[in-house]
Each structure stands twice: as C-alpha cells, then as structure tokens.
Amino acid sequence: MKTTLNIDETVMAELRREAARQGRTMSDLVETALRNLFKSQSKPAEFAPLPTFHGGGAVVDIADREALYQAMEGR
C-alpha cells in the first residue's frame, strides 16, 4: 500500500544511509521498525517476581497506641 508521510530531513537522511548500509529499501526498514514498535507495545511487561521475606510475626499490636509509642521510642 502506498502512503505519504512527513518525515524530518535528518531522520530521512539517517534512513537512507541505514537502508544503503543494510542493502534494504527504506520502505522495508520503516515497515520493520513499525512492526517492532507495535509488537513491543502489545506484550505485557514481564517482571521478575518480587522477593518475599518472613518477618517473624508482629512485634507490636498496631491497634494499641501506647504499645506503638513504646516500640517506636524504645521505652
């Protein structure tokens, strides 16, 4: 399919150089770049699982204000 795009001159110059360097057409490079852009956007990010720790249980009952003050102030 043919289309018209407005591309910055410096970007177009880079595209021409890269197409010549790779021996590919500019259209092929643009199509490949767009496909990669859309492919990367459609995948959900995969993150490593967060570490878990065993804290050993509660030190103080957070509902007990006085106990909280004692724990924070070292009383």
DOFI-119118 format. One record per residue (C-alpha): x, y, z; residue number from 1. Coordinates in nm, 2 decimals, m for minus. Example, Ala and Ser with C-alpha at 12.3 -4.5 7.8 and 13.67 -1.06 7.14 Angstrom:
r px: 1.23, py: m0.45, pz: 0.78, nr: 1 .
r px: 1.37, py: m0.11, pz: 0.71, nr: 2 .
% end
This chain:
r px: 0.00, py: 0.00, pz: 0.00, nr: 1 .
r px: 0.13, py: 0.34, pz: m0.09, nr: 2 .
r px: 0.11, py: 0.63, pz: 0.16, nr: 3 .
r px: 0.26, py: 0.97, pz: 0.21, nr: 4 .
r px: 0.44, py: 1.06, pz: 0.54, nr: 5 .
r px: 0.61, py: 1.38, pz: 0.65, nr: 6 .
r px: 0.95, py: 1.28, pz: 0.80, nr: 7 .
r px: 1.21, py: 1.52, pz: 0.94, nr: 8 .
r px: 1.50, py: 1.57, pz: 0.70, nr: 9 .
r px: 1.76, py: 1.44, pz: 0.94, nr: 10 .
r px: 1.56, py: 1.13, pz: 1.01, nr: 11 .
r px: 1.51, py: 1.07, pz: 0.64, nr: 12 .
r px: 1.89, py: 1.11, pz: 0.58, nr: 13 .
r px: 1.96, py: 0.85, pz: 0.85, nr: 14 .
r px: 1.70, py: 0.62, pz: 0.70, nr: 15 .
r px: 1.87, py: 0.65, pz: 0.35, nr: 16 .
r px: 2.21, py: 0.58, pz: 0.50, nr: 17 .
r px: 2.09, py: 0.28, pz: 0.70, nr: 18 .
r px: 1.90, py: 0.13, pz: 0.41, nr: 19 .
r px: 2.21, py: 0.16, pz: 0.19, nr: 20 .
r px: 2.43, py: 0.01, pz: 0.46, nr: 21 .
r px: 2.20, py: m0.29, pz: 0.50, nr: 22 .
r px: 2.12, py: m0.32, pz: 0.13, nr: 23 .
r px: 1.75, py: m0.29, pz: 0.20, nr: 24 .
r px: 1.48, py: m0.05, pz: 0.09, nr: 25 .
r px: 1.37, py: 0.24, pz: 0.31, nr: 26 .
r px: 1.02, py: 0.11, pz: 0.29, nr: 27 .
r px: 1.14, py: m0.23, pz: 0.43, nr: 28 .
r px: 1.32, py: m0.06, pz: 0.72, nr: 29 .
r px: 1.02, py: 0.16, pz: 0.81, nr: 30 .
r px: 0.78, py: m0.13, pz: 0.80, nr: 31 .
r px: 1.01, py: m0.34, pz: 1.01, nr: 32 .
r px: 1.05, py: m0.06, pz: 1.27, nr: 33 .
r px: 0.67, py: m0.01, pz: 1.29, nr: 34 .
r px: 0.61, py: m0.38, pz: 1.33, nr: 35 .
r px: 0.87, py: m0.40, pz: 1.61, nr: 36 .
r px: 0.70, py: m0.09, pz: 1.77, nr: 37 .
r px: 0.36, py: m0.25, pz: 1.77, nr: 38 .
r px: 0.48, py: m0.59, pz: 1.88, nr: 39 .
r px: 0.66, py: m0.44, pz: 2.18, nr: 40 .
r px: 0.36, py: m0.24, pz: 2.28, nr: 41 .
r px: 0.12, py: m0.53, pz: 2.27, nr: 42 .
r px: 0.32, py: m0.75, pz: 2.51, nr: 43 .
r px: 0.26, py: m0.70, pz: 2.88, nr: 44 .
r px: 0.59, py: m0.63, pz: 3.06, nr: 45 .
r px: 0.73, py: m0.94, pz: 3.23, nr: 46 .
r px: 0.88, py: m0.85, pz: 3.56, nr: 47 .
r px: 1.08, py: m1.08, pz: 3.79, nr: 48 .
r px: 0.89, py: m1.19, pz: 4.09, nr: 49 .
r px: 0.93, py: m0.97, pz: 4.39, nr: 50 .
r px: 1.13, py: m1.11, pz: 4.68, nr: 51 .
r px: 0.93, py: m1.23, pz: 4.99, nr: 52 .
r px: 1.05, py: m1.23, pz: 5.34, nr: 53 .
r px: 0.94, py: m1.40, pz: 5.66, nr: 54 .
r px: 0.93, py: m1.12, pz: 5.91, nr: 55 .
r px: 0.88, py: m1.34, pz: 6.21, nr: 56 .
r px: 0.55, py: m1.21, pz: 6.32, nr: 57 .
r px: 0.42, py: m0.88, pz: 6.47, nr: 58 .
r px: 0.64, py: m0.70, pz: 6.72, nr: 59 .
r px: 0.35, py: m0.49, pz: 6.85, nr: 60 .
r px: m0.03, py: m0.47, pz: 6.82, nr: 61 .
r px: m0.08, py: m0.16, pz: 6.59, nr: 62 .
r px: m0.42, py: m0.11, pz: 6.75, nr: 63 .
r px: m0.26, py: m0.04, pz: 7.08, nr: 64 .
r px: m0.14, py: 0.32, pz: 7.06, nr: 65 .
r px: 0.07, py: 0.30, pz: 7.38, nr: 66 .
r px: 0.24, py: m0.01, pz: 7.27, nr: 67 .
r px: 0.33, py: 0.16, pz: 6.94, nr: 68 .
r px: 0.48, py: 0.46, pz: 7.12, nr: 69 .
r px: 0.68, py: 0.23, pz: 7.34, nr: 70 .
r px: 0.81, py: 0.03, pz: 7.04, nr: 71 .
r px: 0.90, py: 0.35, pz: 6.84, nr: 72 .
r px: 1.06, py: 0.53, pz: 7.13, nr: 73 .
r px: 1.23, py: 0.22, pz: 7.28, nr: 74 .
r px: 1.05, py: 0.25, pz: 7.62, nr: 75 .
% end
